[in-house]
Amino acid sequence: MDKENKTTKQNYYIKVLKSILDIEREIVGVKVHVTKDDFVKSKFREVNRKIAYCTLVRNATRGDSIKIAGDKFACVGAAASLGITKARTNSETGFRQYENSTYGTMPISISYAKRHAHIKMQTYGVSIGPLEDFDFEPDVVIIVCNPNNAMRIIQGYNHNHSFYDGFEFIGLGAICREVTSFPYENNKINISMMCPGTRMLCQWDINEMAVGIPFSQFYSTVEGIVNTINPFERKKRKRKIIQNLKDKDLDIGIDIKLDQNYDDAAYVGMTEKEIQEFNENHR
């Protein structure tokens, strides 16, 4: 597939996803550049000051496309997670986390250090921006959203990738580790409840969380979200999706059925009227 057709396909899937989930922020793409030559080829504007990686992701959710070389990373944890630098020895062993009371015992800290997902190869820099701005293939897609949309993304992922129980999140290294380096290294989806650092630096809304998806699984995940509209969305939301698709002149290839859900006839002791009222008014 040539570059123009790839971009057209990519933008179609972005529009479909936004129409179904009403995601308020831009969907973000991340490209990890292993070499300087690859980094230079990226047409994104290069950052010229020290700044935190998660701040750049936040800016990308607002429409900004940028690339950052290793020497401009302000957060040492993000630099280590993304393969820019080697983790500090006391962090790598877990001693730092024990010393600052992140974990209650040294064995717990060691277990954290062993599981800490980071890109193992040496990298040079990263390109970050709205996914629709990428005319080259990103490695990871990051979606910052509310819990309901995160639920729908997971349902869509499971629809086409089978049951998945490999989520790994601890409320630390949220944007850099949990939704960037983990999907990159493991080729698997992951979620994050955010971490205190990124919540402070980026001022995320208290109800926002993040999902990281390998780009190679982005299209199939969106297809799964489409194919689970009928079982999982309620009437009010289905009507909104139908209108969104009509407004954007999008054909998603399924007939949205207002009166079909996965839990039809699943509730005992409730009247049909009660169930219909809940279904009609939810979201």
PyMOL commands that set and color helices and strands:
alter all, ss='L'
color gray80, all
select helices_A, chain A and resi 3-21+36-41+53-60+70-72+76-81+89-92+95-99+106-115+131-133+147-161+174-186+196-202+215-227+229-232+235-247+272-281
alter helices_A, ss='H'
color red, helices_A
select strands_A, chain A and resi 28-33+45-46+66-69+125-130+140-145+190-192+209-214
alter strands_A, ss='S'
color yellow, strands_A
deselect
rebuild
show_as cartoon
